[in-house]
Amino acid sequence: MLSIGVWDHPELSLPAGMQRTAAFDGFRVKTDGTINFAYAADIPAADKTLKQFSELLVEELSKVIQKPQIDIKVVDFRSQRVYVTGEVKQPGVFPVTETPLTLIDAINQAGGLNERANWRTVNFTRDNQVQIIKLDDFYTMGDISQNRLLQHNDIIHINRIDNQKVFVLGDVSKAGSIEINRYGLSLAEALSDVGGLNESTANANGVFVLRKRANSENGVFADVYQLHAQNVVALVLADQFKLQARDIVYVTTAPIARWNRLISQLVPTILSFDKIPVIKSNSGVL
């Protein structure tokens, strides 16, 4: 929707036969992408900047008006839009105006994330290509590369947080699943949330974290980390060790030797929390 004025020719600012009223809000871009104006019918407007459209209109009006001076403003954006779907408070269609619109801006216009939203990643679709935006990197580390500048027909989809869980099993007070919140979840927090280890039966050195690898290597499909909870240093590391979605925390009552023989069928080595250099050197995982 455009407001078009021609200096010294106010009669041209309205379509023929119309009176200036509150109902008239401007010249609409037709479905074929053109605009009808006095002495200039069917001027292409779609995909044109204001400067480009202004030059076309001046060229047409110059045929009947000497050195026309025109003023053009966009009063409504209806053809340029983006879509925000999924777990936001007010999903919908939002206009792309002359003011740049970013991914975070669009999410905020949609009311922000709701309580079921996966705040870690966002599905971002442009030209039928889906990209994964690391929303968590923007919020926690200020990574502005994740805050994309939006274009017409971009789609932002916020997934549910259902898969952002870890599972705590074995000899704990209350086994179950725990959701990872926006600020992450450490091993110490996970154990605390399930009531801790059973003091009378749990093996303090038998706390394991099983983490599935994205790609199996030489038949190894998981990394296993062991916490020696009787070691004071290890307790500190447990608070620093960040769990990832779908991790399995298992606390055993069986002797460690027996458990190690069992788990060695899955992976050749077990990473101990109290061996800090080993943990840091293993594929960059702390």
N, C-alpha and C positions, 0 to 999 in steps of 0.2 A: 504494500500500500504506500503510495507516494503522494506527497503534497507538492504541487508544482505551481509556481508563481512566475509571471512574466511582467517585468517592470514596465509601468505605464500602460499595461493592458490587463487590468483586473478582470475584464470580462472573459479572459481565456482561462482563468483559474477554476472555472466550473464547466462541467460538460454542458453541451447545448441543451437548452430547455429546462435547466435546473436552477432553482433559487438557492442562495446560500442559507443553509439551515444547520442545526446541530446534527441532523441525520447524515449530512454529507461529510465523510471523513477522509476523502482523498481518492486518487485514481488507483483502481485495482489492477494488478497484473492478471491478465486472463489466463485461462488454462493452457493456451498455446504459447505463453511466455511473452505476450506483447501488451502494449498499452495504447489506448486510443486517446489522442489529444487533438485539440483544434488545429487544423491545417497540417496535422501530422498523424495520420492513421496507422495503426498497427506497427508502432515502433518496437523493435526487439528490446526487451528488458531483462529477460531471464539470463542469469549468469553474467550480468554486466555490473561493473562498479558504478557508483553515482557519477563519477567523472566520465566514464564511457557513455553512459546513457545521456548525460547532459550534452556531450558533444554531438550525439546523434540528433537530439531534439533541436539544438541550435542550428544544425545543418538544415533541418527541414523547415524550421520557422524563418530562416534567413531568406527563404523563397518569397515570403509575403511580408516580413517585418525587417526593417533595416537594423542591423546589429542588435538582435534581441539579447536581452540580459535576463537570465532565468535563475530562479532559486528553487532547488529541489531538496526535499527532506524525506527520509523514510519515517513514516508515522506508524507502521505496523509491519512486523515480520511474520508472514504466514507460510512462506514457502521453504524457509530454512529452519530445520528443526532437528532435535536429537531426542533419543528415547532412553528413559531410565526405567528399568524393570527389576523385578525380583524383590529382595528383602529391604525395601526402603519404606518410609512411613507414607509417602504419597507418590507412588509410581505414576508416570505419565509422559506426556510429550512436552518438550520445552523449546522455545524459540531460540535461534541463533541470531543475535542482533549485531549491530555494529560494535558493541562492546564485547571483547573477546570472552568466550565461555570455556572454562576448563572443566576437566573431569570432576574435580572436587567441588567446583561451583555447582555443577549439575546435580551432584548427589545432595548438596545442601539445599538446593531449590526443591528437591524431592522430599524434603523433611529430614534428611539424614538417615543413617542406618537404623533399622529397628533391632529389637533384642534377639532376633533369630539370624541376623546377618553374619555372613562370613566376612570379617573385617580384614582378613589377611590378603586375599586376592579378589580381583574383579575381572569378569569376562568383558573384554572390550572388542566390539566388532566394527570394522571399517572396510567397506568394499568387499563384504562377504568373507573377510579374513578375521579370524578370532585370535586375539592376543590376550595374554594373562598380565594384568597390571598388579604389581605388588603394592597394594594399598598400605600394608603394614610398614613397608620401607619408607613411605612418605610420612606417616604419622610418627614413627619412632625414630627415624634417622634424618628426616627432612629431605629425602631424595626427591627433588622436584622433577626429575625425569619421568617419574611415575604419574605426574599430574599433566596429562596430555591436553593440548589445545584442541577443542572439539570442532568438527566440521559437520556439514549437512548429512543427515541420515546415520550418524554414528549411534551405536547402541551400547549402553552400559548396563550390564546385568549383574546384580548382586546375588550370589548364591546363599543358600542356607548354611548354617554353621554345623549341621549334623555330623559332618566328617571331621570336625576339629575336636577330636576326643583322644584321650589316652585311656588305657585299661590297666587297672591295678588288681592283680590276682595273687593267689597263694595265701601264705600265712600272715594275713593282716586282719585288723579288727572288722573291717567292713569292705570286702572286695566290691569293685564296680567300675564304672566308667566316669571320667571327669572331663568336663569341657575346658578347653584352653581359652582363657579370656584374652582381651586385647593386649594385656601386658605380658603374656606368656605364662608358662607354668614350669617351675623347676621340679626336680625329683623330690626335693625335701617337701615342697608344698603338696605334691601329689600324695606322698606317704602320710602327711599330716591330715589331708582331707579325708582319708579313709580310716583315720583313727590310729595310725601308726602300726608298728609291728606287734604281733602277739608276744609279749615279753616272756611268757613261760615256754613257748614252743618254737618261735621263729629263730632262724639262724641269722645273727646280725651280719655275718659275712656272706650271706646268701641272697643279696638283693641284686637282681639282674634287670637290665633294660634291653629289650629286643627291638631292633629297628630294621625294618625291611629296606633293602636296597632298591633303588630305582631300576637298576639293571643287574642281573645276575652275572657274576664273574667267576669263571672256573667252577661252576656249581655252587658257589657261595651266594645265598640270596638274602642274608641278614647280617647285621653287625650286632654283637652282644657286648654290653658293658657290665662290669661287676663292681658293686660298691661294698667295700669292707667297712661296715658301719661301726665296728668296734674301734676303728682308727679315727681319732679326732679330726685330723686333716681331711679325711674322706667326708666327714659330716659337713665341713665347709664347702667342699666340692659339690656335694649333693644339692646345696642351695644355689650353686652357680651353673649346674648342669641343666640346660634347658631341654625340656622334652618337646618332641615334635608330634604332629597329628598321627594317630594310629600306632604310636609306640605302645609296647606292652611292658609293664613293670611287674616282675614276678618275684615274690619272696618265698624262699624254700625252707622247709624244715629238714630236708634230707641232708646228709653229710655232703660237704662241698665236693669231695672227690667223686661221689656218685653223680652229682649234678653235672660236674664238669665233663664226665664221660658221656652223659646224655647230650649235653649241648654241643659237644665236639662233633656230633654227627651233623650239626647244622653249619657250624663255622669252625675253621681250624684253630683259631685263637680267641681268647677272651680278653677284652680290654679292661684293665683294672682302673678304677677311679683314682687310686692313689699313685698311679704312674702317669703323672701329668704330661711329660714329654711324649709318651707313647700315644696318649689320647689326642694331643694336638697334632701329631704327625699323621694321624690316620684319616686321610682324605679331607683334612681340614675340619674334622669334627671335634668339638671340645668334649 
